[in-house]
Amino acid sequence: MTRIVIIGGGHAAAQAVTSLRQKKFDGEVTLITDEGMIPYQRPPLSKMYLSGEITADRLPILRDSAYEGMGVDVKLNTRATQVDKKAKTVSLNNGETVPYDKLVLATGGRARKLTCEGSDLAGIHYVRTIADTDKLKPEFEAAQNILVIGGGYIGLEAAAVARKFGKTVTVLEAEDRILQRVVAPEVSAFYTQIHTEEGAQILTNQMVTSIEGTDRVSAVHTKDGSRFECDLIIAGIGLIANSEIAEEAGLETHPAGICINEFCQTSDEDIYAVGDVAWFEHSLYQRNMRIESVQNAVDQAKTAILHILGEEKPYAELPWFWSDQYGLKLQIAGLSEGYDKLVVRGAPSERSAAFFYMKEGKIIAVDCVGRIAEFMQSKKLIPAGISVDRAVLEDDSKPFKEIAAELLA
């Protein structure tokens, strides 16, 4: 094995290169991305990069020198159009064909687009790539009345930035509550309160049916007959996995992504898939899933490269996530689906609390706001599967590090 090809431009692609370098791989490495920048961080796009707190030069995960030092052939603004798994080649949109011994698909996903009437008008923006945010920025600065469609992380983070700049902000969420897919009703209520206190309007059960405007958006209509005027729309309504190239190559896929095993191998032993595009069974939760997080992208890339280089270490990492809104850091460890009890530690009214998701007396996930100790220690407690008494978690007078040490002893 002398040639490894990586397709992607995010955290998974950068980690694949890093892992190869750390393992002293001395073969040929080619990285292909259809973007104009070397692999970069996406989380800041809806926060610090949108607000102008950081500039584009702060986004790359590795510097150019890292790729040069590894001897990586980086192909920017280049799209992989076809994978021939029999010939073991990748065809590019510039007519070039790149051979591989092992191929890593870190193709990520793309923003789900609105499809209602008027969804092709100017003034509608999505936040997935740096090009998206660069296009949004000048209009964002000029706009005063911003409407956010979607009460997920992207939408709420963008709403928080808009309020920071004094914009009028309305968030329309189609479901009963914001963050419905990922947090408990109590956490949804907490963030609804935070946004309300900061001056944003959160409206739920608002399904957008059409967008009004001549050449540019001027208002949004919803299913209940409401009309909301705006001069800019930011939509965060989900992610679609970029799995088409795998499907066309004859690899096993699922509507949610590319199917992989515990070593991140696809149905072809020489092709791996990692990050936002990968559909897999998580050993800790015993169910199939696709995880959109930096942690998952990084750890799956590590697993894939280890396996490529002959080390078998099954992927079994605890998922974790974060979000920054109004100076508050939300840190989530684990997946809460299936919980039977919620235990709150701290004071949500004071914007400092940990929300523990319990199942049969054990912690399966935690949402922490301004609670780093609870977050860090829960990353140890959750995989350990230790039963915990509710009163122990609720006792905020005792440092959580001490509680965790006793439980893990």
C-alpha positions in Angstrom: 0.0 0.0 0.0 1.5 3.3 -1.1 -1.3 5.6 -2.2 -4.0 7.0 0.1 -6.6 9.4 -1.3 -8.9 11.5 1.0 -11.9 13.3 -0.3 -13.2 16.1 1.9 -12.5 19.5 3.4 -13.4 19.4 7.0 -12.3 18.0 10.4 -12.3 14.4 9.3 -10.1 15.0 6.3 -7.6 17.1 8.4 -7.5 14.4 11.1 -6.8 11.7 8.5 -3.8 13.6 7.3 -2.7 14.3 10.9 -3.0 10.6 11.8 -1.0 9.5 8.8 1.7 11.9 9.7 1.8 10.8 13.3 2.0 7.2 12.2 5.0 8.0 9.9 3.2 6.9 6.8 5.6 7.6 3.9 3.5 6.8 0.9 1.6 9.1 -1.4 -1.3 11.1 0.0 -3.8 13.1 -2.1 -6.4 15.3 -0.5 -9.3 16.4 -2.8 -11.8 19.2 -1.8 -14.2 21.1 -3.9 -13.7 24.2 -1.8 -11.0 26.8 -2.2 -9.5 26.5 1.2 -7.5 23.7 2.9 -9.7 21.8 5.5 -11.1 24.2 8.0 -13.3 24.5 11.0 -17.1 24.8 10.3 -18.5 25.5 13.8 -17.2 29.2 13.9 -19.0 30.0 10.6 -22.3 30.6 12.4 -20.7 32.3 15.4 -17.2 34.0 15.6 -16.6 34.1 11.8 -20.1 35.5 11.1 -19.6 38.1 13.9 -16.2 39.1 12.6 -14.4 38.1 15.9 -12.1 35.9 13.8 -10.9 36.1 10.2 -10.6 33.5 7.6 -6.9 32.8 8.3 -7.9 31.4 11.7 -10.2 28.8 10.3 -7.8 26.2 8.8 -7.3 23.2 11.1 -3.8 22.6 9.9 -1.5 25.1 8.3 -0.2 24.8 4.7 3.1 23.8 6.0 1.6 20.7 7.6 0.5 19.4 4.3 3.7 20.3 2.7 5.7 18.6 5.4 3.7 15.4 4.9 4.1 15.7 1.2 0.3 15.8 0.7 -0.9 16.6 -2.8 -3.7 19.0 -2.0 -6.2 19.6 -4.8 -8.4 22.6 -4.1 -11.5 23.7 -6.0 -11.6 20.1 -7.4 -14.6 17.9 -7.3 -14.4 14.1 -7.2 -17.0 12.9 -9.7 -16.7 9.1 -9.7 -15.1 6.3 -7.8 -14.2 3.1 -9.8 -13.7 0.6 -7.1 -12.6 -2.1 -9.5 -9.9 0.0 -11.1 -9.3 1.7 -7.7 -9.4 5.2 -9.2 -11.1 8.5 -8.5 -12.2 10.7 -11.4 -12.1 14.5 -11.0 -14.0 17.2 -12.7 -10.9 18.5 -14.3 -10.5 15.3 -16.3 -7.8 13.9 -14.1 -7.8 10.4 -12.7 -6.2 9.6 -9.3 -5.3 6.0 -8.4 -5.6 4.8 -4.8 -4.8 1.8 -2.6 -7.0 3.0 0.2 -9.7 5.7 -0.2 -11.2 7.8 2.7 -14.6 9.4 2.0 -14.9 12.4 4.3 -17.4 14.1 2.1 -19.6 15.5 4.9 -22.9 17.0 4.0 -24.6 20.0 2.5 -27.3 22.3 3.9 -30.9 21.2 3.3 -32.5 23.9 1.2 -36.0 25.4 1.4 -38.3 24.2 -1.3 -41.4 26.3 -0.8 -42.7 29.0 -3.2 -40.2 31.9 -3.2 -37.3 29.8 -1.9 -35.2 31.0 -4.9 -35.4 34.7 -4.0 -32.4 36.7 -3.1 -31.8 37.3 0.6 -32.1 33.6 1.6 -28.9 32.2 3.2 -27.6 28.9 4.6 -24.5 28.4 6.8 -22.5 25.4 5.9 -19.3 26.5 4.1 -17.1 29.6 4.3 -18.4 30.6 0.9 -21.9 30.6 2.4 -20.9 32.9 5.3 -18.9 35.2 3.1 -21.9 35.6 0.9 -24.1 36.2 4.0 -21.9 38.7 5.8 -22.5 41.9 3.8 -26.2 41.4 3.7 -26.2 40.5 7.4 -24.5 43.7 8.2 -26.9 45.8 6.2 -30.1 44.0 7.3 -32.2 45.1 10.3 -35.1 42.6 10.3 -33.7 39.1 10.3 -35.8 36.0 10.2 -34.3 32.6 11.1 -36.0 29.5 9.9 -35.2 26.5 12.1 -34.6 26.4 15.8 -31.6 24.1 15.8 -28.0 24.9 16.7 -27.2 26.8 13.5 -30.3 28.9 13.6 -30.0 29.8 17.2 -26.3 30.6 17.0 -27.0 32.9 14.1 -29.9 34.5 15.9 -27.6 35.1 18.9 -25.0 36.9 16.7 -27.7 39.0 15.1 -29.0 40.1 18.4 -25.5 41.0 19.5 -25.5 43.5 16.6 -28.9 44.9 17.6 -30.9 43.3 14.8 -34.6 42.5 15.1 -34.7 38.7 15.2 -37.5 36.2 14.8 -36.9 32.5 14.9 -39.6 30.2 13.3 -39.5 26.6 14.4 -41.8 24.0 12.7 -41.8 21.7 15.7 -43.4 22.2 19.2 -40.1 23.5 20.6 -36.6 24.5 19.6 -33.8 21.9 19.7 -36.5 19.2 19.8 -34.4 16.5 18.3 -31.5 16.8 20.7 -32.6 18.1 24.1 -35.3 17.6 26.8 -38.3 20.0 26.9 -36.7 21.6 30.0 -33.6 22.5 28.1 -35.6 23.8 25.1 -37.5 26.0 27.6 -34.2 27.2 29.1 -32.9 28.3 25.7 -36.3 29.8 24.7 -36.1 31.9 27.9 -32.5 32.9 27.2 -33.3 34.1 23.6 -36.4 35.9 24.8 -34.4 37.7 27.6 -31.8 38.7 24.9 -34.5 40.2 22.7 -35.1 37.5 20.1 -38.6 36.3 19.4 -39.0 32.4 19.4 -42.1 31.1 17.7 -42.9 27.4 17.5 -45.3 25.3 15.4 -44.6 27.7 12.5 -44.3 25.8 9.2 -43.1 28.0 6.4 -45.4 27.7 3.4 -44.1 30.5 1.1 -41.7 33.4 0.9 -42.9 36.7 -0.4 -40.9 39.1 -2.5 -40.4 40.5 -6.0 -36.6 40.2 -6.6 -35.7 39.8 -2.9 -37.4 38.4 0.2 -39.7 40.7 2.0 -41.9 38.4 4.1 -42.6 34.8 5.1 -45.9 33.1 5.3 -46.6 30.1 7.6 -49.2 27.4 7.7 -51.4 29.1 10.3 -51.8 32.1 8.1 -49.2 34.3 9.8 -47.0 36.7 7.9 -43.6 37.9 9.0 -41.8 40.8 7.3 -38.1 40.5 7.0 -35.2 41.7 4.8 -33.0 38.7 5.3 -33.6 35.0 6.0 -31.1 32.5 7.5 -32.3 28.9 7.2 -30.9 26.1 9.3 -33.2 23.1 8.5 -30.9 20.2 8.5 -28.0 18.5 6.7 -28.1 16.1 3.7 -25.2 13.6 3.6 -23.0 13.8 0.5 -23.2 10.1 -0.2 -24.0 10.2 -3.9 -20.5 9.3 -5.1 -20.5 6.2 -2.9 -24.0 5.1 -4.0 -23.0 5.6 -7.7 -19.9 3.5 -7.0 -22.0 0.6 -5.8 -21.2 0.9 -2.1 -23.8 0.1 0.5 -25.7 3.2 1.5 -28.6 4.3 3.6 -30.9 7.3 3.1 -28.9 8.9 5.9 -25.4 8.2 4.7 -22.7 5.7 3.7 -22.8 2.4 5.6 -19.7 1.5 7.6 -18.5 -1.1 10.1 -16.8 -0.6 13.4 -13.5 0.2 11.6 -15.2 2.8 9.3 -14.9 0.4 6.3 -17.6 0.6 3.7 -18.9 -2.5 1.9 -15.6 -2.3 -0.1 -12.6 -3.2 2.2 -10.4 -0.6 0.5 -12.8 2.3 0.9 -13.6 4.1 4.3 -16.2 6.7 5.2 -15.9 9.0 8.2 -17.7 12.0 9.8 -21.0 13.6 8.9 -21.5 11.2 5.9 -21.1 7.9 7.8 -24.0 5.7 8.9 -23.0 3.1 11.5 -24.1 1.1 14.6 -22.7 2.7 17.7 -21.6 0.0 20.1 -22.4 2.1 23.2 -26.0 2.7 22.2 -26.6 -0.5 20.1 -28.4 1.4 17.3 -27.6 2.8 13.9 -27.0 6.6 13.6 -25.2 9.4 11.8 -23.6 11.9 14.0 -22.9 15.5 13.0 -20.1 16.6 15.3 -16.4 17.5 15.3 -15.7 14.8 17.8 -17.2 12.1 15.7 -15.4 13.3 12.6 -12.1 13.4 14.3 -12.4 10.1 16.1 -13.7 8.2 13.1 -10.8 9.5 11.0 -8.4 8.2 13.6 -10.1 4.8 13.6 -10.0 4.6 9.8 -6.3 5.5 9.5 -5.3 3.1 12.2 -7.2 0.3 10.4 -5.6 1.2 7.1 -2.2 1.0 8.7 -2.9 -2.4 10.3 -4.2 -1.5 13.8 -7.7 -2.7 14.6 -9.3 -0.4 17.1 -13.2 -0.4 16.8 -14.9 2.9 16.9 -16.7 3.2 20.3 -16.3 6.9 21.3 -18.8 8.7 23.4 -20.5 11.4 21.3 -20.1 15.0 22.5 -21.1 18.4 21.1 -21.1 22.1 21.9 -22.9 25.3 21.0 -22.1 29.0 21.9 -25.0 31.4 22.3 -24.9 34.8 24.1 -21.6 34.0 25.8 -23.0 30.7 27.2 -21.3 27.5 26.3 -23.6 24.5 26.0 -21.7 21.2 26.2 -23.4 17.9 25.6 -22.0 14.5 26.3 -23.8 11.4 25.2 -27.1 10.9 23.4 -30.3 11.4 25.3 -32.8 9.3 23.3 -34.7 6.9 25.4 -34.1 8.6 28.8 -36.8 8.0 31.5 -35.8 10.8 34.0 -34.2 14.2 33.9 -32.2 15.4 36.9 -31.2 19.1 37.1 -28.1 20.2 39.0 -27.6 23.9 39.6 -29.7 26.9 38.8 -31.1 27.3 35.3 -32.5 30.7 36.3 -28.9 31.8 36.9 -27.7 30.4 33.6 -25.6 27.7 35.2 -26.9 24.1 35.2 -26.3 20.5 34.2 -29.3 18.5 32.9 -28.7 14.7 33.4 -30.6 12.3 31.3 -31.1 9.0 33.2 -32.2 5.6 32.1 -32.8 2.9 34.6 -30.8 4.9 37.2 -27.8 5.4 35.0 -26.6 8.6 33.2 -26.8 8.3 29.4 -26.3 11.9 28.5 -25.9 15.4 30.0 -26.4 18.9 28.8 -24.1 21.4 30.6 -24.5 25.2 30.6 -21.5 26.8 32.2 -20.7 23.5 33.9 -17.3 22.2 32.7 -16.7 19.8 35.6 -20.0 18.1 35.1 -19.3 17.8 31.3 -15.8 16.5 31.7 -16.6 14.0 34.4 -19.8 12.8 32.7 -17.7 11.7 29.7 -16.2 9.2 32.1 -19.4 8.3 34.0 -21.6 7.6 31.0 -19.4 4.8 29.4 -18.9 3.3 32.8 -22.7 2.7 33.1 -22.7 3.4 36.9 -26.0 3.7 38.8 -26.3 7.1 40.4 -28.8 8.3 43.0 -30.8 11.4 42.0 -30.0 13.2 45.3 -26.3 12.8 44.7 -26.5 14.6 41.4 -28.8 17.3 42.7 -26.5 18.2 45.6 -24.7 21.2 44.2 -22.8 21.9 47.4 -20.3 19.1 46.6 -17.8 19.5 43.8 -18.8 17.3 40.9 -15.2 16.1 40.5 -15.4 14.6 43.9 -18.8 13.0 43.2 -17.4 11.4 40.0 -14.3 10.2 41.8 -16.3 8.4 44.4 -18.6 6.9 41.8 -15.7 5.6 39.7 -13.7 4.3 42.6 
